[in-house]
């Protein structure tokens, strides 16, 4: 008797499937962490731009307002004590 050739590929071994699944899960977790990091970074950028806009507006109003905007920026960046 002759064996017929199979046209479907053999299923990979269990260990290879487990490793592939683990890698997919790690990639998904890293992608979520990257998205979270990007959102946080964008939030900081938005806050900084908002503070700069406030500072420019305050500078056009009065010199003492500029000092308040500067201290707001320092608070945001954690530079004030």
C-alpha positions as CSV (number, residue, x, y, z in Angstrom):
1,X,0.0,0.0,0.0
2,X,1.1,3.4,-0.8
3,X,0.7,6.4,1.4
4,X,-1.0,9.4,-0.1
5,X,0.7,12.8,0.2
6,X,-1.2,15.2,2.4
7,X,-1.8,18.7,1.0
8,X,-2.3,20.3,4.4
9,X,0.7,21.2,6.4
10,X,1.3,19.4,9.7
11,X,0.3,21.3,12.8
12,X,3.3,22.8,14.6
13,X,4.3,21.1,17.9
14,X,2.5,22.2,21.1
15,X,5.5,24.0,22.5
16,X,5.9,26.1,19.3
17,X,2.2,27.0,19.5
18,X,2.5,28.0,23.2
19,X,5.6,30.1,22.5
20,X,3.8,31.8,19.5
21,X,0.8,32.6,21.7
22,X,3.0,34.0,24.5
23,X,4.8,36.2,22.0
24,X,1.5,37.5,20.6
25,X,0.4,38.3,24.1
26,X,3.7,40.1,24.9
27,X,3.3,42.2,21.7
28,X,-0.2,43.1,22.5
29,X,0.8,44.2,26.1
30,X,3.7,46.2,24.7
31,X,1.4,47.9,22.1
32,X,-1.0,48.8,24.9
33,X,1.8,50.2,27.1
34,X,3.1,52.3,24.1
35,X,-0.4,53.7,23.5
36,X,-0.7,54.6,27.1
37,X,2.7,56.3,27.1
38,X,1.9,58.2,23.9
39,X,-1.4,59.5,25.5
40,X,0.5,60.6,28.6
41,X,3.1,62.3,26.5
42,X,0.5,64.1,24.5
43,X,-1.2,65.2,27.7
44,X,2.0,66.8,28.9
45,X,2.5,68.5,25.6
46,X,-1.0,69.8,25.6
47,X,-0.6,71.2,29.2
48,X,2.7,72.8,28.3
49,X,1.2,74.4,25.2
50,X,-1.7,75.7,27.2
51,X,0.6,77.1,29.8
52,X,2.7,78.8,27.2
53,X,-0.5,80.3,25.7
54,X,-1.5,81.5,29.2
55,X,1.9,83.0,29.7
56,X,1.9,84.8,26.4
57,X,-1.6,86.2,27.2
58,X,-0.5,87.2,30.7
59,X,2.6,88.8,29.4
60,X,0.6,91.1,27.2
61,X,-1.6,92.1,30.1
62,X,0.9,92.8,32.8
63,X,4.4,92.0,33.9
64,X,3.2,90.4,37.3
65,X,1.0,88.0,35.4
66,X,4.1,86.6,33.7
67,X,5.5,85.6,37.0
68,X,2.3,83.7,37.8
69,X,2.4,81.8,34.5
70,X,6.1,81.0,35.1
71,X,5.3,79.6,38.5
72,X,2.4,77.5,37.0
73,X,4.9,76.1,34.5
74,X,7.3,75.3,37.3
75,X,4.6,73.5,39.2
76,X,3.6,71.5,36.2
77,X,7.2,70.4,35.6
78,X,7.7,69.7,39.4
79,X,10.4,72.4,39.7
80,X,8.7,74.3,42.6
81,X,9.2,73.4,46.2
